[in-house]
Amino acid sequence: MEQLSNEGTRSAIYGVRKGRHANNCIFFSWDDAKVHVFNYPDAEYQGFDINGLQDAADYVNESNNDNDKEISEQSASISTSTATATATATATTTNRKRRRQELNAAAGSSNSKNPPKPWIAMFDHLKQFRVQHGSFHVCSTDAEQKPLRRWIAEQRLQYKKYKLGNSKSFMTETKLKMLTDIGYDLESNPRSNLAESEKQGKKWDEMFASLQQYKETNGTVDIIRSVTKESSGDEQTLYNWIAIQRLEYRKLAKSQTSRLTASRIQKLNDAGFSFAKRPAYLKWQDRMDQLHEYKAKHGNLQIPVTDPELGEFVARQRVEHTKYLEGNKCVGMNAARERELSALGFVFCVGKRVPMERGVEDKKTWDERFQDLVSYKAEFLDTLVPQQSGLGEWVHKVRLG
């Protein structure tokens, strides 16, 4: 037989007639075949592309036929019995059929009950590709994913044969179920799938941009359900979208089909989004109790927004208080809550102070301001005036001396 060079080109399938540790075998990667043929002077092998499985089988079987012939000639020379020669030929045929069945199983023949390991490996590759890119579309210009693209095309071809009742199709019910379970549709048009995937990707990017804008305005990416009841339609839509992201993440954790990709998870994490289920909503008095405990422990209410229990709450109170002072409709702040927080020493305005618009209120005399303070104490029984009001600014300046 022909002696082939050890320096063959890299191929997808290798047929090895004669190797260091194996003869008449087929391998599906160079790394596997290399062990048996590299630097082996008597090696006989040949490489084939991914669609050349049948050619590889014929190449190996040619060696089998030569071996069978030699065995038959040796048997004829040793034994003159016709019965013995017939038995040898029958055994050889049985071996050849068994080898053929093994080759079919490796290629994914319908005769095998479970998909072979090479098919499972490509199937797992397809699932990982879906998680990373958000779709099953493999770009034709992506050389790295060329084997996967060919494998997908082969599955669609085998499925068409399967539907027509072609007994030579390698598609099975087990494979169909596995592909369907991960969301791959063999019936649909690949181009229409790409268009739909691009449409969904554009919509996701728009909602993520809305989430980033919400964070810039409110200091958080988490929307409380009770706030959305009287909020704008955009906030309600964003709240529903956030809930869907958490649902898709739970599907992914359970190895179910999910529209959440690795890149999208990274974007959400970078924005400070938490996929964990939100804790039960606490009532106002519960929050006040938490603030009292924090102050008793730390001596102040300088709570960082990163605090796991109160960070989000204090950030929201400042946002709601600003809306309240501007006369905007809100459900998170009112006069009673403002007084309660002020009495506790809560600071509504942090960082650089923004000068208030000067008007008639700033033209009052010291005596007029003092009388306003007396009236405030008569009504609220204290002099803890919010600093964002004109009287509050005056009280603040008096305290500073």
N, C-alpha and C positions, 0 to 999 in steps of 0.2 A: 504494500500500500504506500501511498504518497507520504513522504516525510515533510511536515510543514514547519515553517520558521517559528521560533519562540517569540519573535518580535511582531506579533500580529497587531492590527489596529484594534482600538477599543470598540467593542460591539455590545449589543444588549443581551445576546444569547450565544453560548459557546457549546459546540458539540465536540466531545473528547472521545476519540476512538481508543487511544492508548495513553495512559497517564502514569504518574509515579505511584499513585495509590488507587486509581480507579480507571476502569475501561468501559467504553460504550455508555457514556453518561452525558447528560445535558445540564449545563449550569446557566443561571440567569444573571450572573455578574462576573466581571473579570477577576474580582478578588477571590471568588470561590474557585474559578477555573485555574487561576495562577498557581495555587498550591500544588496542583497535579501536573502542570506542564512546564512551568518556568524553569529554565536551566536543566531540563530533563532531555537528554540527547535523543531518546527514542520516542519522544512525545509526538502524537498525531492528533491535531485538533483544527477547528475552523470556526471563525466568528460569523454571526448572522445578525441582521437588524431585528427590531422588536416584532416585526410581522413574519419573521422567517422561522417560526417554530417548526413548521412542517418540513422545511428544508433541512433543519438541524436533525430532525428525527430520521429523515431519509439518509442523511450523511452517516449517522450512527448505525442505522440498520444495514447499510451497505457492508459495514464491517461485520455485522452479525451474520449476513448472508455468506460472506467469505468464510467466517468461522464455521458456520453450519456445513458448508461444503467440505471443508477440511475434516470436520468430525465425521461426516457421512463416508468420505473416502477411507478414513482410518478404520471406521467400523466395518466397511465392506472388505478391507484387506485382512482384518483380524478374524472376522466371523463369516462363515459361508452360509449361515442360517438366514433365510429370508425373514423369518419372524423377528430375529434380533435386529436386522436392518430397519424393519418397519417400526419397531418399538422406539428405536433411536430417533427416527424421523418424526414420530409423533411427539416425543418429548421435546425435540427442538422446536416444533411448531407451537407447542404449549408455552415454552419459554418466550418465544417471539411475541405471542399474544399478550403474555403478562407484561413484557417490556412496553408494548404498545399502550396497554391500559395505564401503566405508570406515567408515560409521556402525556397521555390525554388528561390524566388527573392533574399533572403539573400545569398544563395549559388552561385548565378550568373546564374540562369536559363535563357534560351533563351526566356522565356515568358516575361521577364521584358524588357522594352524599354531601360532604362539606367542601366549601371552597378551598383550594390548595393554598399553601403558604405564600407563594408569589402574588396570588390574587388578593389575599388578605393584606399583604404589605402595601400594594397599590391602593387598596380601599382605605386603609388608614392614612395614607398620604393624601388622598382626596378629602377626607374629613379634616385633616390638619390645614389643608389649603383653604377650605371653607371657613374655618375659624379665623385664619389670619387675614383673608381678603374679603370676607363677607359674601362671596358668591362662588359658584362652581366654574365660572368662566376663566379659562386659561388662555392668556393672550398668545397669539401665534408668533409674536416676536420675542417671547420669553424662552430663550434657548435652554435655560436651566430646568424648565417645566415641560420640555418637549416629550419625555417619556410618559408623563402623566396625561398630556393632551392626546397622545396616540392611544393610550390605554382607554381613555374615555370614549374616543371614536370607535375603538374595538368593541366596547360594551354596547354602544348604540347599534352597531352592525349586528352583533350577536343577538340583540333583543329583537331586531327586525326578523332575523331568521327564526327566532323562537316563536314569534307571533304567527309566522307562516307555517309553523309545524315542521320546520326543517330539523331532522334528527341529528344533523351534524352541528347544530348550534351548541355552544358551550354555556349558554345562559340557563340558569336554573331558578326555581322558585325561591330558594334560599338567598341567592344573590339578589334577586329582584326585591325581596323583603328588606335586605340590608341596605340597598340603595334607596329604597323608598323611606325607610326609617330615618335617614339622615337628610331627607328632603330633596333628593335628586330625582328629577322627573325625566324618564326616558322617552315619554310621549311628546313633551313640549319641544318647541323650536329653540335651539341654543341662542339664536339671535334675539328672539323675544325675551328670553331669560336675561340676557345682558341688558336690554333696554329697561326692563323692570328693576333690575339690580341697581342700575345707574339712577333711576328715579327715586328709589328708596334711599340711596346714599345721599342724594341731594337734599331730600327732606330731612334726613337725620342731621346733616350739617347745619341746616337752617335752625332746627330746634336746639342744637348745641350752642349756636351763636346766641340764641335767645336766653339760654341758661347763663352764658357768660355775662350778658347784659344785665340780667337779673342780679347776678352776684355783685357787679359793679355798683348797682343801685342800692341793694339791700345788705350787702356784706356777707351773704350766705348763698349756697346753692340749694338749700333745702326749703321747701315751701310747706307751711303748716296747713293741714286740711281745713281747719276752722277759718283761716284767713281767706281761702279761696272762695268761700261761700258768698262773700259780698265783694269779691275782687273782679277785675276785668276778665273778659273772655280769654285774653291772651295768657293770663296767669293760670286760669283753670286748665287751658290746653297744655301749658308747660307742666303743671302738676300731674296731669294724666300721663304725659310723656315720661316723666321721672318714674312714675309707678311702673310703666312698661319696661324701662331699663332694668329695674330691680327684678321684674319677672323674668326677663330674658337672661339675666345673670344667674338666677336660680336654675333655669333650664340648662344652662351651660354647665353648672356645677353637677347636675345629674346626668351629664353626657347626652342630653336631649338636643334636638334641633333648635338652634337659637340664631337670631339675627344679630346678636352682639358679637363683634369681632374683637380680636386682640388689640388692634389699633384704637378702636372706640373705647375699650376699657381703659387703655392708657390715657386717652384724652380726658375721660371723666375723672380718673384718679388725680391727674395733674390739676384739674379744676377744683379739687377738694371734695368731690362727690363721694358719698359713702353708699356702698351697695348693701350694707347691713339693714335689716328691718328696723324701722323707726320705733323707738320706745313709746309706751303709752303716753298720751297727751296729759300733762299735769295741769291742774286747775291753778288759778291765780294765787290762792292762799297757800297752796303747796310750794309755789315758786317763792313767795314771800318767806316762808319758813326756811327754804334753802338759802336765801339771801341773809337771813338772821344768823343761821349757822355759820355761813362763810365769814361774816363780819366778826362773829365771836371768836372764830379760829384765827383769822388773819389780821383783825383789827381795822380793816378797811373793805371797800367794795371795788377795789381795782382789779376787776376780774378780766383776764385776757380772753379774747374771743376764741382761743383754742381750748379753753376749759371744756372738758367733755360733758359736764352737766349744765353749767350756766353760761358758757360762752355764747352759744347761739341765742339764748334768751335775752341777755343784756344787749347784744347787738340789735336785736329786733326792737327792744323797747326804745332805743335811741332813734331808730328809723320811724317807729310809730309816733313818737313824741314830736319829731319834726313835722310829720304830716298833720298832727293835731294842732300845732302852733300855726301852721299855714292855712288851717281851716279845711283841709281835705277830709273826705269821708274815710274813716278807719274804724276798726273794731278792737284794736289792741290798746288804745289809750283813751283816758278821759280825765276829768279834773280830780276825781277821787284817787285814781291810781297815781296821778302825778304827785299829789300831796303825800301819799303813802311812801312812794319811792324817795321823795325829797327828804322826808322825815328820817328815813333810814340812812341818808347820806349818799344817795345814788347820784352820780354825775351824768347828766344828760348830754353835755357837750364836752367832747374830749379832743385833744390836739389843739391846733391853732384855732382861736376863737374868731368867728366871723362877725364883724361889726354889724349891729342892727341898723336898719333904716331909721334915720333921724326924722322926727316929726314933732307934733304938738306935745307929746308926752315928755320929750327931753327938755322942754322949755319951762317945766314946773320949778318952782323955788324949793329951797331946802325945807321950809315949813310945810309946803304943800305935799312934798314927798313924805314927810314925817306923819302928817295926818292920814295919808293913804296907808302907811304902815300900821297906824293905830286901827284903822278900819279893817285892814286885812286880819290883824290879830283878833279883833272882836268877832270876825266871821269864822275864822279857821282855828282859833285858839293857839296859834303859834306865829313865829316870824320867819318861818322857812319858806321864803318867797322864791319861786323858780327864777333862775338868772336870765332866762330868755325874755322875760317881760321887762317893761321900763322900770317898774318898781324894783324888780330883782336886780337890775344893773345898778341902781342907786344904792340898795342895801349892800351889794358886793363892794362897791367903792368905799362906803362908810366903814365897813369891817376892815378894809385894807388900810384905813386911816388916811 
